[in-house]
């Protein structure tokens, strides 16, 4: 669900912080948008797993929908990345 996806984002960054890292230099999420049906069909063939639950899972992996509208997970990813962003390099002492 969109809510569980957002919770996954929170939990991921919480785990990074729990490991002792307060700053993240870069972050990538594998599927920014939901997968189109043609790609889901290709995955089903490749994994030899034509199951409705697997198809449903694959079609909802993105943090944005197929029309590029952000889902709650995207907003949480951006929020958490901002919290973990290091200070810009080379700006200390500049006026």
C-alpha positions in Angstrom: 0.0 0.0 0.0 1.2 3.6 -0.4 1.2 4.0 3.4 3.4 0.9 3.9 5.7 2.2 1.1 6.2 5.5 3.0 6.8 3.5 6.2 9.5 1.5 4.4 11.2 4.8 3.5 11.1 5.9 7.1 12.3 2.6 8.4 15.2 2.5 5.9 16.6 5.8 6.9 16.0 5.0 10.6 18.1 1.8 10.1 20.9 4.0 8.5 20.8 6.3 11.5 20.7 3.4 13.9 23.9 2.1 12.3 25.6 5.3 13.3 25.4 7.3 10.1 23.7 10.7 10.3 24.5 11.8 6.8 23.9 10.1 3.5 25.9 11.2 0.5 23.6 9.7 -2.1 20.4 7.7 -2.3 18.8 5.9 -5.1 15.4 4.1 -5.2 15.3 1.4 -7.9 11.9 2.2 -9.5 10.9 5.9 -9.4 7.6 5.2 -11.1 5.2 2.3 -11.2 6.1 -0.2 -13.8 4.0 -0.3 -17.0 2.1 -3.5 -17.8 4.4 -4.5 -20.7 7.4 -4.5 -18.3 5.5 -6.4 -15.7 4.7 -9.0 -18.4 8.4 -9.3 -19.2 9.3 -9.8 -15.5 6.6 -12.5 -15.2 8.1 -14.4 -18.2 11.7 -13.9 -16.9 10.8 -15.1 -13.4 8.4 -17.8 -14.6 5.9 -16.6 -12.0 2.6 -15.7 -13.6 0.7 -15.1 -10.3 -1.8 -12.2 -9.8 -0.2 -11.3 -6.5 3.3 -11.1 -8.1 1.9 -8.9 -10.9 0.1 -6.6 -8.4 3.4 -6.3 -6.4 5.4 -5.4 -9.5 2.9 -2.8 -10.7 3.2 -0.8 -7.4 6.9 -0.6 -6.8 7.4 3.0 -7.8 7.5 6.0 -5.6 5.5 7.8 -8.2 2.6 6.5 -10.3 2.6 6.0 -14.0 1.5 9.6 -14.5 4.5 10.9 -12.5 2.3 11.8 -9.5 4.1 11.4 -6.2 2.9 8.8 -3.8 3.4 9.2 0.0 6.6 7.1 -0.3 8.2 9.7 -2.6 7.4 12.6 -0.2 8.9 10.5 2.7 12.0 9.7 0.6 12.6 13.4 -0.2 11.9 14.3 3.5 14.3 11.7 4.9 17.0 12.5 2.3 16.8 16.2 3.3 17.3 15.2 7.0 20.3 13.1 6.1 21.9 15.5 3.6 25.4 16.7 4.6 26.2 20.4 4.7 27.5 21.8 1.3 31.2 21.4 0.8 33.3 24.6 0.8 30.8 27.0 2.2 32.2 27.2 5.8 33.4 30.7 6.6 32.1 32.3 3.4 30.1 35.4 3.6 
